[in-house]
Each structure stands twice: as structure tokens, then as C-alpha cells.
Amino acid sequence: MSVKEEIKKYIASQPEPKRSEMEALHRFILQVLPGFKLWFQDGKNSENKTVSNPNVGYGSYNIKYADGTTREFYQIGMSANTTGISVYILGIKDKKYLVQTCGKKLGKASVTGYCIKFKTLKDINIDILEAAIRYGVEASLRD
């Protein structure tokens, strides 16, 4: 199964209204990041044990580890959670940036160093989410 098919299957497996919200968010991210590499992580480790929620990824950058090794991973992620949707913005070294810059402007969302959680798209300012996504991509390419 292709990555696009896996993403479609994952989103389709969500109950309504989360399914429609994730479809809309997926289309939105594809518009913000046209032509970026797509990823699908099923949330299982090498022993086939579930270790995280499945997630959709967009873009690509190299994570640098303390031992000097690197690994390719996505820059922006999206996942269903128990109460709504999470958007992951990876590659920002300043873990206070999202909270300080987007936190209050974003709307009804929980914001951490790399994750924005919300129940529904109507609860957040989509322009601020777009700015956060764009900043995250630029930061991961710059650093």
C-alpha cells in the first residue's frame, strides 16, 4: 500500500466528526506545503507493539543525535488523539517559541514546545497555525 493510501485509510478510520476535521487539515497542510514528502507512521515499533498514535508526516529533515548520527524524519505531523487532533512541529530548537509566539493567538488549543492540540479546527486561528507550520519548516532547514 502506498503512503497516500495508508494516509487515506488512517483518516477514514477515524469517527466523525474527527474524520472530516482531519481530512480538512490534511488538505490544508498539503496546500501550505505543496510537493513535500508524505510519511505515514503506524505507531508500532520493530516488535509490532503500539508505542504511539499513528501519524501523518509532511516534509523531511535530518534529526541530529548527540552521538553524531542523523536520521531522516518528517518536519510537520498530524495525529488523532483522544480529544481531537495534534499537530507536531518538529525541528524548532527553541522549545518556548510556539508557546510564546502562538499560544494565546491560536485560540482554544494546548501548545507545548512542539505540539499543538485542539478539538476542532473552528476552535483555532488557522492563519496562526499556518504561520507556526511555516516557521517550523524554515527553522528545521536553517538549524
N, C-alpha and C positions, 0 to 999 in steps of 0.2 A: 504494500500500500504506500502511495506517495505521501510526502509530508502534507501537501494540501488536502489530500483525502483524510489523513489522520486528524487534521485540524477540524475539518468539516464534521467528521464523526464525533469528535470530542464535544464540540459546541452543540451539535444536535442531541447529544446525550443529556444535556442539562434540562432541568424542568423549566417551564415557563413561570415567570417572565424572564428568568436569568438567561435563557437561551436567546431570546430576542435582544437583550441587552448586550450579550457577548458578541452576537452577530454584528450589531451596530458598532460596537467598539472595535472589532476586528476590521471592519470596512474602514473605519476612521483611521486606525493606525496604518493600514495599507495606503491610505491617501497621504498621510503625513510622511510616510517612509516608503515611497514607491520604489520598487525594484530591490528592496532589501531582502537578504536571505531569510527564509522562513525556517523555523525549528518546531519540533514537537517533542516534548519530554513526557513520557507516560507516568513519571513519578516513582518508577521502580529502580532498585539498584541491581547490581550484577547477579545477585542471588534471587531476583524476581520478587523481592519484598518491597511493599509500598513504603516509601520514605518521605514523600511529599505529594502535594496535589499535582495532577497533570498540568502542564502549562504550555502555552504557545509562545514562541520567541520570534523576535524580529531583529535583523541586523547581525553583526558579527564583530567581535573584538577579542584580543588575547588577554586573558587573565594572567597576571604575573604573580607567582608564588614566592614565598620567602626563600625557598631553596634554589631560585633562579629558573625553574621550569615555567612553561606557559601552557595554557590550554585555551582553545577557541571556545567561545560561548556567545550567547545572544546578548544584545545590549538592552532591549526592551522586552518585557514579558507580560503575559496576561494569564490569569488563572481564576477559576471559580473557587470561592471559599464558602464556608457555612452560611454567612450572612449576605454575601454579594459577590463582588469581583475585586481582585487585586491586580494592580499594575506595578510591575517591577521596573525600576530604572537603575540599571547597573553601570558601574564604571565611574561613578561620581566619588572622588576621593574625600571631599568634604561632606561628612555624614550629617551635618547640620543644615546644608544648603536647602534641601527640599522642605524641611520643616519651617525654616526661617523665611524662605522666599515664596513658597506656595501654600503653606499650611492654612493660614487664615483666609487667603483669597480663593482657595479651591472650593470651598463650600463644605457640605456635610460629608467629611471624609476623615479617615485616620491616616496620618502621614508620619513615616519614620525616615530613617536615613536613605532607604532605597525602595520603599514600598508605599503605595497609595491604595487604601482600601475604601470602598464605598458600596452602598447597597444598590443604587440605581444611577444611571447617567444623568437623570434630571436633578439629582442632588448636588452635582458638581458643576463648576465652571469649566466647560470643555476647552475654552481658549487657554486657561491656565494649565490644564492637563497637557495640551499640545505644546505649550512653552516648556514645560518640565521634560517632556519626551525629547524635544529638540535639544535642550540643554544637555540632557543625559547622553545623547548620541555624540554631540560635539565634545563633551568632556572626556568620553571614553576614547575618542580619536586623538584628542590633544595630549592626554596624560600618558 
